[in-house]
Amino acid sequence: MTFTIDEVEIPQTLEDPGAAGFIAADFIATVEVLNIVEADGYGSDELSATPRELLPSWLDQEYEPKRLFAARVDGRIVARSVFETRPAAEADTVWLGVQVHPEFRRRGIGTAMADELEAVAVADGRSRFVVYTVSRQSDGEQLRSPTGFGSVPLRNPEVRFLLGRGYTLEQVERGSRLALPVNPVVLGDLQHAARIKAGSAYHLHHWTGSTPDCWLDDMALLYTRMSTDAPTAGLDEPEDVWTRQRLADYEARAALDGRTVVVTTVEHVASGRLVGLTAIGAPAQPDRPALQQDTIVLREHRGHRLGMLLKSANLALLTAEAPGHPSIITFNAEENRHMLDVNEALGFVPMGYEGAWKKVLPG
Ligand SMILES: CC(C)(COP(=O)(O)OP(=O)(O)OC[C@H]1O[C@@H](n2cnc3c(N)ncnc32)[C@H](O)[C@@H]1OP(=O)(O)O)[C@@H](O)C(=O)NCCC(=O)NCCS
């Protein structure tokens, strides 16, 4: 069986039926492959994304440069691969991913795509490769995370594949699902207890969609701290700096993706600064799950139950602004006990696991 690999041109829009239509068709086919592979790994299609939801991130070539490649057999796209980096010269890291349709595996497509991605990275002067990929859970021998929390089955195809290419497992991420609606009494009790602990030193703000102008600087700082304050084990991922301009650009693009984003933030009253945030993206279709986006409480304000205060309040906001979704899905590092404690108390249960892998070329 022969295959070819080409770079996929990112369409500016999915709606132009004219000349752009052909370009969009390839992009859409890569999203279908992604969804099939994720459903296979998680045993659930709840993580499916639409091309419209994914396109805005692909159109951000300024802050998060990305390249998309596709492998074809007889003209049909059967695999995709992704190269993502950051523009800063000191950012030596690239994030790579290869997804091969389950019916087209063990034919060398994954190897050819990974070889090409790594060659692109080397040509770009990058020597640290990071891969996040789902590992379907099964019994049998496990490869344990060096963090001491979580493992992936040693015999899984992606584990064999990545070990064979010289990657090391650095961290395990837990995907969790919360069935909606949450019992309002349980939610109210959790929120009440968190409010008492947080006291009057902290005040919540809520909005849907874009950040109000007055909070752009504070939100940019919170997004930046997501890259330094969340546990990243031995991945050594670089600081990802957000400015108010980057945030405004990001939100302008995201506004076109069809999702409603509900945001709750917490202000430290004495300083007048935001010190925590949580956001949930709800798709336009009420029968699809909502996706938990970033949650952070700045280190210097931890220990006041602000995590629970934010998340329980934002759940109530989701119910008010975008009701009817069957579930919320979230991802956390398996060693992130503080966040997992909050999520488990709200009723999140594990739905699958991802390995986070690293390969560093010798300097
Ligand atoms: C991992 C993945 C990309 C491999 O794609 P593929 O096209 O099957 O890969 P290849 O045919 O090039 O396999 C290369 C080597 O990986 C190992 N491998 C792949 N699948 C394997 C399996 N099911 N069992 C054991 N070893 C396996 C083997 O060493 C294989 O070489 P061999 O066939 O000569 O024995 C594919 O299984 C996949 O898409 N998985 C889901 C997404 C993912 O986890 N990606 C991670 C990489 S970024």
The ligand as an SDF file (V2000), in Angstrom:
LIG
                    3D

 48 50  0  0  0  0  0  0  0  0999 V2000
    0.8870    5.5240   17.3590 C   0  0  0  0  0  0  0  0  0  0  0  0
    0.4130    5.5780   15.9000 C   0  0  0  0  0  0  0  0  0  0  0  0
    0.6340    6.9910   15.3730 C   0  0  0  0  0  0  0  0  0  0  0  0
    1.2750    4.6040   15.0660 C   0  0  0  0  0  0  0  0  0  0  0  0
    0.8880    4.7140   13.7080 O   0  0  0  0  0  0  0  0  0  0  0  0
    1.2380    3.5480   12.6560 P   0  0  0  0  0  0  0  0  0  0  0  0
    1.0020    4.0830   11.2990 O   0  0  0  0  0  0  0  0  0  0  0  0
    0.5520    2.3080   13.0500 O   0  0  0  0  0  0  0  0  0  0  0  0
    2.8100    3.3950   12.9250 O   0  0  0  0  0  0  0  0  0  0  0  0
    3.8510    2.5120   12.1360 P   0  0  0  0  0  0  0  0  0  0  0  0
    3.1830    1.5540   11.2270 O   0  0  0  0  0  0  0  0  0  0  0  0
    4.8310    3.4420   11.5170 O   0  0  0  0  0  0  0  0  0  0  0  0
    4.5430    1.7200   13.3320 O   0  0  0  0  0  0  0  0  0  0  0  0
    5.8640    2.0020   13.7670 C   0  0  0  0  0  0  0  0  0  0  0  0
    6.2480    1.1480   14.9440 C   0  0  0  0  0  0  0  0  0  0  0  0
    5.4960    1.4940   16.1110 O   0  0  0  0  0  0  0  0  0  0  0  0
    5.3000    0.2890   16.8880 C   0  0  0  0  0  0  0  0  0  0  0  0
    3.8780   -0.0350   16.9140 N   0  0  0  0  0  0  0  0  0  0  0  0
    2.8780    0.6470   16.3310 C   0  0  0  0  0  0  0  0  0  0  0  0
    1.7070    0.0340   16.5950 N   0  0  0  0  0  0  0  0  0  0  0  0
    1.9680   -1.0250   17.3600 C   0  0  0  0  0  0  0  0  0  0  0  0
    1.1620   -2.0270   17.9570 C   0  0  0  0  0  0  0  0  0  0  0  0
   -0.1640   -2.0580   17.7760 N   0  0  0  0  0  0  0  0  0  0  0  0
    1.7740   -2.9680   18.7020 N   0  0  0  0  0  0  0  0  0  0  0  0
    3.1030   -2.9590   18.8810 C   0  0  0  0  0  0  0  0  0  0  0  0
    3.9210   -2.0540   18.3170 N   0  0  0  0  0  0  0  0  0  0  0  0
    3.3480   -1.0780   17.5810 C   0  0  0  0  0  0  0  0  0  0  0  0
    6.0480   -0.8050   16.1860 C   0  0  0  0  0  0  0  0  0  0  0  0
    7.3790   -0.7980   16.6550 O   0  0  0  0  0  0  0  0  0  0  0  0
    5.9890   -0.3130   14.7550 C   0  0  0  0  0  0  0  0  0  0  0  0
    6.9950   -0.8450   13.9370 O   0  0  0  0  0  0  0  0  0  0  0  0
    6.7360   -2.2770   13.1810 P   0  0  0  0  0  0  0  0  0  0  0  0
    5.3830   -2.2230   12.5390 O   0  0  0  0  0  0  0  0  0  0  0  0
    7.8670   -2.3460   12.2130 O   0  0  0  0  0  0  0  0  0  0  0  0
    6.7960   -3.3080   14.2580 O   0  0  0  0  0  0  0  0  0  0  0  0
   -1.0590    5.1320   15.7720 C   0  0  0  0  0  0  0  0  0  0  0  0
   -1.2450    3.9190   16.4930 O   0  0  0  0  0  0  0  0  0  0  0  0
   -2.0350    6.1510   16.2640 C   0  0  0  0  0  0  0  0  0  0  0  0
   -2.4540    7.0150   15.4980 O   0  0  0  0  0  0  0  0  0  0  0  0
   -2.4160    6.0960   17.5590 N   0  0  0  0  0  0  0  0  0  0  0  0
   -3.3100    7.1080   18.1310 C   0  0  0  0  0  0  0  0  0  0  0  0
   -2.6480    8.4780   18.1820 C   0  0  0  0  0  0  0  0  0  0  0  0
   -1.3720    8.4340   18.9710 C   0  0  0  0  0  0  0  0  0  0  0  0
   -1.2960    7.8600   20.0260 O   0  0  0  0  0  0  0  0  0  0  0  0
   -0.3050    9.0620   18.4900 N   0  0  0  0  0  0  0  0  0  0  0  0
    0.9390    9.0550   19.2410 C   0  0  0  0  0  0  0  0  0  0  0  0
    2.0820    9.4410   18.4450 C   0  0  0  0  0  0  0  0  0  0  0  0
    2.1660   11.2220   18.3070 S   0  0  0  0  0  0  0  0  0  0  0  0
  1  2  1  0
  2  3  1  0
  2  4  1  0
  2 36  1  0
  4  5  1  0
  5  6  1  0
  6  7  2  0
  6  8  1  0
  6  9  1  0
  9 10  1  0
 10 11  2  0
 10 12  1  0
 10 13  1  0
 13 14  1  0
 14 15  1  0
 15 16  1  0
 15 30  1  0
 16 17  1  0
 17 18  1  0
 17 28  1  0
 18 19  1  0
 18 27  1  0
 19 20  2  0
 20 21  1  0
 21 22  1  0
 21 27  2  0
 22 23  1  0
 22 24  2  0
 24 25  1  0
 25 26  2  0
 26 27  1  0
 28 29  1  0
 28 30  1  0
 30 31  1  0
 31 32  1  0
 32 33  2  0
 32 34  1  0
 32 35  1  0
 36 37  1  0
 36 38  1  0
 38 39  2  0
 38 40  1  0
 40 41  1  0
 41 42  1  0
 42 43  1  0
 43 44  2  0
 43 45  1  0
 45 46  1  0
 46 47  1  0
 47 48  1  0
M  END
$$$$
